[in-house]
C-alpha cells in the first residue's frame, strides 16, 4: 500500500464482501479487513493488520459486513399517475385489450406523464428513489419512455438529471422514446420512429440528457426491422444501445442488440440458443427482471442455466414501473431472482453489483470493492450477504457511503 495522505479515510474493522471477479472465496469475503479511501475512490483494500497506527481519519465499523453499493440497472422511475385501479380490473378478469380500449395501459401513463409538471414528476420520483436508496442503492438507471413526444421525453430526462443533483446517487439516464407507438401515430408507426431517430434522439443527445438508447422490440412494440433502424441511427451518433427483448415472444431481439455490441438485453424470457451465443460473443449482459414476471403471472422463465453455461453475465433489476413491476425494492428483486429464476444468492449479489455495473457501461469503476473503483459501499448490521436476499422485508442497512462520504 502506498504512503497515506492525512486526509485519506480508513474504514476499518470490517468483514468485506468485495464481489471482485477473481476472489477465491464466495462473495469475495474477507475477514478483519479495511477499505482505504482517497477522495471519491478506493485507494486500497487491505487486511486490518496492514494498517498504520495513529492515522487521524479512521472509522471503526465494529466488525460489520460491507458490500459494494447496490446498482439498479433497469428502472422506469419517472412517470405520472399510477395504474392500481387497472391492476384491480385485471384481477377481476377484465382483459388488457378492454382496459387499453378504455384509455388504460401504457397510454394512461403517457397521458398522466404528459399532463404532469416537471415539479410534480420530481416529487413522485423522489419518493420512489428514496425507498431504493434506503436499501443501499448508490447507482440507478432511469429510462424515459412515458412521453413519446419531444417535449415530454425531455421533461422526464430533465427530472432524472435533477434527481442526481438532489441526491447522493449516480443516475444513468436512458432514452426509451421507442417504448410504444403514441396514439397520434397509431396508423403510422414508422413516421413516429422517424421522429425519434431524426429529431428526439439527436437533439437530446446533443444536450447530454442520456447515456444510452433503449427500445421495446416485441410484437406489441417495435419490430426487429424498426429496432435495427433505431440502432443504426444511434450508432451513427456514437450512442450505446440496449433493448427490452424476448419478454413475450422470440423475435431475435437479443441477437440484434448483441450485433450492435449492446450493453444489455433485458427481460429475455423467450431467449433462444442463438441469442445466448450472440450475447456471449459480444459481451452483452442479460438483465433479469423477476418483478414483471411475477406481477404478470408469466410462466416462461429466462434460460438461466444456458446463460450460466455460456458465461453470460446476469444482472438483476427492479424494472420499477406503474404497469408491470411496481416494486421499489432491489432486495425483493434479488429474492425473486433466486426463487423464481433459480439464481444462487451469490449470483443475485453479482447481479446487483458488478454485472449491473457492466450493464450500464460502468464495469471498470463500479460494483466491486477494489483499488481504483468509486468508493460506493454499504455497511450492514448483518453477518452474511445472503441475509438481504433471504429476508427482503428486513433492511439491516447501517450506513451508506457514496463517493467516499457517509450519505
N, C-alpha and C positions, 0 to 999 in steps of 0.2 A: 504493500500500500504506500502511495506517495505521501510526502510530507503534508500534514494537515494545516489548513489556514485557521486562524482564530474563529472565523465565522462559520466554519463547517459544523454541521449538526450531527451528533451521534445518536441514532435511535437504537438503543442497546437493550440487552437482556430480553431477547425475543426468540420465539420459535417461528421460523420463516417457512412459508410455502412459496418458494421462489417462482414456480411454474416455468423454469427455464427448460429449453428443449433438450438439453443434453444431461439432465440431472440423473444421478444414479438411484435416487430414492423417489418413490411415488410423490407427486405434487412438488418435487424439488424440496422436500422437507429437510431442514437443518435445525439442530438444537443449539441453544445458547449462542445466538448469532446477533449481528448488528448490521444496520444499514448506515453508511456514511453518506450524507447529502451535502453537496456543494451547490448553492444557488437553487436551481429548479431541477437538478439532475442527480442521479445516484453516482457517487464517486466510487464506492466500493461496497461489496457485501462480504463481511469477514467474520470469523469466529470471535466471540466475546474476548477470548484470551489475547487476541491480536491488537486490541485497542490500547492506546496510550492512556496513562493515568493522568488525572488532573485537567483534562480538557474541559473548558468552561461551558461549552454548549453540548450538554448531554441529557437525553431523555430516557429514563429507566421505564421500560414497558412492562416490568413485573412478570416476565415470562409469558406474556400473551402471544397469541397467534397473529402473524402479519402475512397478508397476501397482497398481490398487486391490486390496484383499483379495478373494479369491475367495469366492463365495457359492454354497453347495449348497442349492438351494431345494426339494428333494424327497428325503427320506430316511425310512427305517423303521429307524432306528439301534438302537432299544432292543427287544430280544427275547431269549428264552431258546433254547438249543439251536442246532442247525443242521440243514440238510437235504441234506448231502453224499451220504449213502447213497441218498436218494431220487433225487438227480440221476443217480447211477450207474445206478440201476434204469431210469430213463427212457432213458438212452443204450443200455441193453441191450434196449430195445423194450417195457418194461412201460408200460402206458397210465397216464395221470394218474388215470383213473377207478378202476383197480385199486389204485393207490397210495393214493388217498383212501379206498377201502373198507377198506384195512388200517390206517386211522388216520393216514395221511400227509397231505401237502398243508398248507394253512394251518391245519387242525385240529391237526396235530402241533406247529406253532409256538405256537398258542394254549395247548395243554396244557403245553408246556415253559415258557411265559412265566407262566402261572398258577401253576405249581409252583415257580418261581424266587423267591428272596427279592429285595427291592429292592437289597440289597448285592451279590448275585451279578449282577443285571442291570446295575448300575452298573459293576462291574468289567469286564464284557464290552463294554459300550458305550464305556467309556473307551478301551479298546484300539482300537476302530474309529474313534473320534473322533480319536485321536492321529494315526492314519495320514492322515486328511484335513487336520488342522492342519499336519502336516509338509509337505503340498503347497501350503500357503498359504491355506487356508480360514479366514476370520475370522467368517463368519456361516453358520449352518446351520439348516435346518428339520428338526424331528424329529416324526414322527407317532406317535400311539398306534395301536391297532387290532389288537393281538395279545392283548388281554384279553377283549374282548367281554362284559364284565360290569363293574359299577360299581367293584368293588374293584381289579381288575387294570388297568383303564384309568387310574384314579387313580395306581396304583403306577408305571405306565410314565411318566406325565407328571411325577410326582414325581422320577423318575430323570433325566428330561430337564432339569428345573429344577436338580437337583444338579450335572449336568454343566456348566451355565452358571455356577454358583457356584464350581466347582472349576477352571475353565479360562479362559484369556483368549480367549473366543469369545462371540458373541451367539447365543443359542438362540431360534428361533422355533417354539414348540410348537403342534401342530395336533391337534385331536380327530378321530380316524378310527374312532370306535366303530362307524360304519356301513361297516365293511370287509368283513364277511361275516356270515352268519347263524350264530350258535353252534349247536352240536349240540343243546343242550337246547331250542332254539326252532325246530328244523328244520321242524316241522309247522305253525308259526305265525309266519312272519317279521314280519308286521305287529305282533304283540304285542312282538316284540323291538324294532322300530322305535319303538313307544310307549315302551318303557323308555328308549331313547336320547333321544327328544325330550322326555319328561316328567320324567325323573329324572337320568340320567347327564349330559346336556349342561347343564341349568340349574345343577345342583349344582357341577360342575367349573368352569363359567364364573364362578359367584359366588366360588369360591375362587381365581380368576385363574390357573388351571392351563394355559390355552391361549389362542391368539390368533385362530384360525380353525377352521372345521368343514369336514371333507372327507367324501366318500362315494365308494364304488366302484359306479358306475352302469354295470351290464353284465349280460349275460344269465346270468352266473354269480354276480352280486352282487345289487344292488338295482335295481328297475325305475325308469324316469323318474318315475312317479307317486309312488313311495316317496321318491325323491331330492327331489322337489318338496316333499313333506310335511316332510322334514328341513330344507330351506332356508327354508320358511315359518316353522318353529319357531325356527330360528337368527336369521332376520331380525327376528322379534318381540323377540328379546333383544339385537339390535344386534350380532350376531356376523357377521363376514365369512365368505364361503363360497368353496370351490374344489371341484374334482372330478376323480377318476380316470374319464375318459370316452373313448369311441370307441377303446379299446385292441383289442378283439376283434370288435367289430361297431359299426354305426352306429345308436344309439338316440336321437340328438338330444341327448345329454348336454351337449355344449359349448354349444349354443344355450340350454339350460336354465340352465347356470351363468352365461352371459352375461346372461340375463334378470334374474338376481338381482345383477347387477353384480359377479360373482365375480372374485376375484383372478386365478385361473388355471384353465385346462383342461389336464389332464396326460395324457400318452400320445398321444392323438388320431391314431393311425394310420389310422382309418377316418373321419376328419373330412370332411364334405362342404361344398359351397359355401355352403349356408345357415348352417352352423355358423361358417364363416370370416367371413361377413358379420356375424353376430351378435357375434363376438369383436371384430372391427374397430370396430364401432359402440359397443361398451360398454367398450373398453379392457382386455379380458381377455387375459392373457398366455398364449401357447402354451408349455407346458413339455415339451420333448422329452427322452425317456428311452431313449437308444440301448442302454444296458446290458441292459434287459429284452428289447428287440427282438433283440439278438444272442444272449442266453442261451436264449431260447425258439425261436430259429431262425425268426423270423417273416419274412414276405415282403411284407406290405403296409406301405409306407413312409408316414410322415405327409406331407401335401401341402405341402412346404416352399416350392415355387415359388409356389403360390397364396397362402400366408401372407405371403410376401415382397411379392408384388404388392399385397396389400391393406394392407400396413403393420402387420401384427400382430406385436408384439414376440415374439421367440422366445428362451426361456430353455433352458438345458441343465443337467441334474442327474444325479446318480448313481443315484437310486432304490435306494440301498443297502438290500437286504432278503435274507432267507435263501432265498427260493424262486425268484426270477426275476432278480435282479441283485446277486449277492454281490461287488460291486466297490467297495471303498473308495478310489476314485481318480477325482477330478474331471478330472485331465489325460487319463485314459483315456476318460472320457465325452466330452470335447471332441474327441478324435481320432475316436472312433466317430461323433459327430455329423457330422463332416466326411466321413469315408469312407463311411458307410452312408446318411446322410440328405442329403448334398450341401450342407451349410453351408460357407461360407468360413471360414478361420481367424479372421478379424475378427468374423464373426457368432458363432462359438463363444465368443470372448472376451466379446462383448457379452452372450452368454447366461449367463455365469457372473459377470458384474459388474452392469451397470446394469439389464438385463432380469430377471435373477434377483432383484435388489433390488425391482423393481416387482412381481414375482410374490409377494413377501412383504409388500407394502404399505410398503416402505422406500425407494421410488424417489427421495424428496426428501432422503434422508440418507445413503444407502449406494451403493456401486457405481461411483463416479466420483471422480476427484481434482479437486476444485474447492472454492472457498471455501464454508464453511458446512457441508460434509459431514463425517461422522465420520472421524477420522484413522486409518483402517484401510488399510494398504498393505503391499506386499511388495517387498523388494529382491531382485533376481535376478542371479546370475552368468550373464547371457545378454545378447545384443545386441538381440534382437527377440522380441516376444511369440509369434511363430509357432513358436519352438523348443519351447515347452511343449506345443503341440498336435502337432507333428511327431514328437516323440520322448517318448512318455509314460512310458517306463521310466526316463528320466533326470530327476532332480529338481534343478534348479540353484538352489533357494531359498538365499539368502544370509542374509536377515534378515526377520523377521515383526514388523510394527508393528501393535499393537492399541490403539485409542483413544489414540494418541499415545505409547505406551510400547513399547519393544522387548520382544517376548514369544516 
